[in-house]
Amino acid sequence: NFSFGEEALISYGCDGSARLLERGFALPDNPDESVDFVMGLRCSEIRLPELLAVSPSGENFAWLRPPAAGEDEAEARVTLRRRQPLPEALLSLSRLECLDDSQLKVAVDARAVSWTSSPSLETPFGWDCERVALSRLLAVAEAMLGRFRTTPAEDLTAVAEADGLRRMAIVARLGAQEVLCGFARATCERLLHLLDVLDDRTPEPVGGSVWFCYLRDSASRLALAQESGAFAQQFRRMQSLKLGGTSPSATEAFFVWASSKVFFWLHDGANSDAAGKALDLPKVRRWADEAVDGSACPYMKLYFEKMALWGRYLSSQFAASGTFMLSDLNTMQMETVALRNAHAWSVPTKEALDTLAKHAPLVELGCGNGLWAQALRDANGAEVLAYDLATWDSQYGQRDGEARMMGQRFPIVASGGPEQMEGCCGRTLLLMWPDYGGVGTFGSSCLQRYTGDTLLLVGEWPGHTYETVNKWGQSFSDKFVQIVQQDFELKQRVPLPCWPMALDSLMVWTRKRGLSWL
């Protein structure tokens, strides 16, 4: 019953734009956007109970042709939604389709728990069956997205320029593409989370990794995938899928995350505190926005290009074979060292540079190529002096390799070491990775000459390192860390993009009252 003049509302339910168009309208950014996915399924005596165990209740699943005794086929409709792009029903049916009847019988006999109510990372028929199912779903996502003649980014632009019925049609098309991009992304993410359930690690590291034996023994699987073309097919797929929908930076951020995830797994750190700090996808996404929109320095762009390429490559290896090529992983880690030597050991972000600029005038000792100092002067207009040794001086400790320091230097760099601190009274000291490998006295020699109240450090630190080299990290010596913790208080930490097996950050320290080195 309504009073005269009272507004009457009609609910159209939780429908996607394609169905709302039948009622004459479409909603941009519809949280209930959806795409229907129809599956033809094999049916047999052993499959029948497994198929029937997939509950038809709920909004994401319905039988179009229910499985029945004596029938060879069944047909189901699974609805992919923006808020649930990878429904459990789709996973359940995809797992079944990966197994023939004899394989299914073995899997059912060996199954210890009911998979219809499994946690999200449960693999009821084994992790390799799950991998195959997810790899096939990625192929489905590629095929469905391939039917569109426009990309999500192009549709987003077209929506702003269109009106009327044309605009509504584009909104519906964009919504469907975003759901499918979310489907591909959720599938890739679940694929990489399978690394968390592998159980072939050795109790102690062999060849530097608890996974060395697994990678060695499974190398033939990857070789077969390469010979058959399965790996190349997966790699092309990873290059084409728009996992971020309308946002190219979200796609790049995901594959940077994927690359880091693999290296954490390799060094048995996937569930460590360090992994939790480094695998912060929203944070990586913010940095990716800088890299894509042109506001980042060239080194940041190089970082995302390289890490995203590695992420696609390694994800493709795992999707195609369930393993990785050990030599490829080693090559990537060696290339990381070469890139850091050629540019800088840490990657600067806008937030980090802005934070440093607030403490100008600065003096950076052991500045390497001077990439950070030059960026501070050019992009932030900060007053900064930068010094480094032309060749390594053994009085600060022994170093492996050539005595010559990092390569081509920026114009801002002048020759000098810790002694330059004595002529820089009133400047804030900035140190970045002064003690490579966490050993040496270069950092403490600089600190001994510093009397200022604020100390700026870039690198790893106890609690913010993987502890693969030592517990206090690879950037500062143990003695340096102890002195800083004794005489200074940490006031601010700014996370930084991290190359594999590094956990960098910018730290702002202030001297405790009444304390100084002297």
C-alpha positions, -999 to +999 in steps of 0.1 A: +000+000+000+013+034-010+002+069+001-006+094-025+026+109-039+049+083-023+078+071-044+074+035-056+106+015-062+112-016-083+141-040-077+157-056-108+177-080-087+214-087-088+218-088-126+247-079-149+244-052-176+236-077-204+204-087-186+196-052-175+198-041-212+167-062-218+149-038-194+162-008-212+193+004-192+228-005-181+249+005-151+286+015-153+307-002-126+279-026-118+290-046-087+268-075-099+282-076-134+282-112-147+290-135-176+274-169-182+297-198-189+281-230-204+300-263-199+295-296-217+305-324-193+312-361-197+289-383-177+295-420-167+288-443-138+319-431-118+313-394-127+277-393-118+280-390-080+308-365-084+287-344-108+257-345-085+278-334-056+281-300-073+252-283-056+227-266-080+217-242-053+229-206-054+231-179-080+263-190-098+253-225-110+225-243-127+221-276-146+209-271-181+210-308-187+213-326-154+236-357-152+216-389-150+223-427-151+227-440-186+235-405-201+269-398-216+268-360-213+255-333-191+254-295-194+258-268-168+257-230-167+282-213-143+279-176-138+311-156-134+306-124-113+327-094-107+326-101-070+332-139-075+350-144-108+362-180-101+332-199-085+339-231-067+314-249-090+335-241-120+366-253-103+349-286-093+337-293-128+370-283-144+389-307-121+366-336-132+371-328-169+409-331-164+406-368-155+395-398-175+374-424-158+404-446-147+423-415-133+391-404-115+386-437-099+422-436-085+417-400-073+384-408-056+398-439-039+427-418-026+407-388-015+407-384+022+383-354+025+352-342+008+363-316-018+329-301-022+334-281+010+372-276+007+391-245+017+401-223-012+436-239-015+425-275-010+433-296-040+410-327-037+425-345-067+461-334-061+478-302-069+488-313-104+452-319-114+444-285-100+472-270-121+460-286-153+424-274-146+435-239-140+457-239-171+427-249-191+406-222-176+432-197-186+428-209-222+390-204-218+395-169-205+418-161-235+392-175-259+363-156-244+382-123-243+394-129-278+358-126-291+358-089-283+372-065-310+380-038-284+401-039-253+387-028-219+408+004-220+393+013-254+358+006-242+364+028-211+374+057-234+344+050-257+319+051-228+330+087-220+324+097-256+292+079-264+256+086-253+222+069-255+218+033-265+253+032-279+267+041-245+246+015-227+258-012-252+294-002-246+289-003-208+275-038-211+304-049-232+330-033-209+313-050-179+316-084-195+353-079-204+361-068-168+344-099-154+365-121-177+397-102-169+389-108-132+383-145-140+417-147-157+434-129-128+418-151-101+428-181-120+464-170-123+465-161-086+452-195-076+477-212-099+506-195-082+492-202-047+496-239-056+533-233-047+521-231-011+508-267-012+537-285-029+552-311-006+584-322-023+608-299-004+639-314+012+644-309+050+676-289+044+687-268+015+705-286-014+723-265-039+711-234-021+674-243-021+650-268-004+634-272-038+666-280-057+659-317-059+623-311-070+634-288-098+661-312-109+638-342-109+610-325-127+631-308-154+620-334-179+584-322-176+593-287-185+615-300-214+584-319-227+563-288-224+588-268-244+591-294-271+553-297-274+548-260-276+527-259-245+551-235-227+552-211-257+514-212-259+511-203-222+537-175-225+518-159-254+487-162-233+503-145-203+514-117-226+480-111-240+457-114-210+446-081-195+445-092-158+439-056-147+409-049-169+410-013-179+443-007-159+475-017-176+494-010-144+473-035-125+484-062-150+520-053-146+517-052-108+503-087-108+532-102-127+557-083-106+540-099-076+541-133-094+579-130-100+585-122-063+562-151-052+583-176-072+616-164-057+602-165-022+591-201-028+625-210-042+642-198-010+615-214+012+602-180+023+567-180+009+551-179+043+577-157+060+571-122+075+594-108+048+571-123+021+541-106+037+558-073+035+571-077+000+540-093-016+517-064-008+498-062-042+480-028-036+514-013-028+530-027-059+500-014-079+507+021-067+543+019-079+531+004-112+508+034-117+539+056-115+558+034-140+529+034-165+518+070-163+553+084-169+559+100-136+585+075-125+622+076-132+635+053-160+650+029-135+615+023-120+601+016-155+630-008-162+622-026-129+586-031-138+594-042-174+619-067-162+600-081-132+567-084-151+585-102-179+600-127-155+566-131-138+549-139-171+577-163-181+578-182-147+540-183-145+539-198-180+565-225-170+545-235-140+512-235-158+526-257-186+546-281-165+542-276-128+579-266-124+606-241-133+639-243-151+666-239-124+690-224-148+665-197-157+660-188-121+697-186-115+701-164-147+674-140-134+691-137-100+724-130-117+709-104-140+693-088-110+728-082-096+740-068-129+711-044-132+715-031-097+752-026-103+744-007-135+718+016-120+713+015-082+708-012-055+674+002-046+646+015-068+635+051-061+598+060-059+582+094-059+572+090-022+608+081-012+623+110-032+597+134-017+605+121+018+643+126+013+638+161-002+621+172+031+654+167+049+676+187+024+703+198+023+717+163+020+750+146+016+751+111+003+783+091+009+789+059-010+764+070-036+773+045-063+763+058-097+744+087-081+711+078-096+691+087-064+711+119-059+706+130-095+669+123-093+666+143-061+683+173-077+665+171-111+629+160-100+627+175-066+651+205-068+668+192-036+702+205-025+723+174-024+760+165-026+770+130-036+804+113-032+818+078-038+852+062-041+866+057-076+880+023-065+873+003-035+896+009-005+904-023+015+905-003+047+867-006+047+868-044+043+875-070+017+853-073-014+850-099-040+855-091-077+869-060-093+880-030-072+864-006-097+831+007-083+797+008-101+797+018-137+788+051-155+782+078-130+758+107-132+773+142-133+763+149-097+789+124-083+822+136-070+851+115-058+853+110-020+845+088+009+837+091+046+862+120+051+838+143+030+814+143+060+838+167+079+831+194+053+794+190+052+782+203+086+745+211+085+737+185+059+716+154+066+735+122+060+721+097+035+735+062+032+724+035+007+738+000+009+772+012+022+783-023+034+776-048+006+766-082+020+762-067+054+799-065+062+826-038+062+832-005+079+823+021+053+789+028+069+803+031+104+832+053+092+806+077+078+785+076+109+815+082+131+820+116+115+783+126+116+769+149+143+734+157+128+701+147+144+685+130+114+699+099+096+685+086+063+691+050+054+681+029+023+684-008+023+676-039+044+674-040+082+668-065+110+631-076+107+631-064+071+653-089+054+650-125+042+680-135+063+695-154+034+729-138+040+727-128+076+700-118+102+707-080+099+704-079+061+727-072+032+730-034+034+746-025+066+772-042+089+761-057+122+782-031+140+765-002+121+731-016+129+739-019+166+751+017+168+721+031+150+697+012+172+715+024+203+718+061+193+688+067+170+650+061+170+632+050+138+606+076+129+595+066+094+598+037+070+589+040+033+587+007+015+605+004-019+601-019-049+622-050-043+643-070-067+642-108-060+654-117-025+659-081-014+636-062+010+645-026+007+630+004+024+638+040+032+643+047+069+642+080+087+660+080+120+664+108+146+691+109+172+681+102+208+684+132+230+718+137+246+735+110+225+761+111+198+789+089+185+815+109+204 
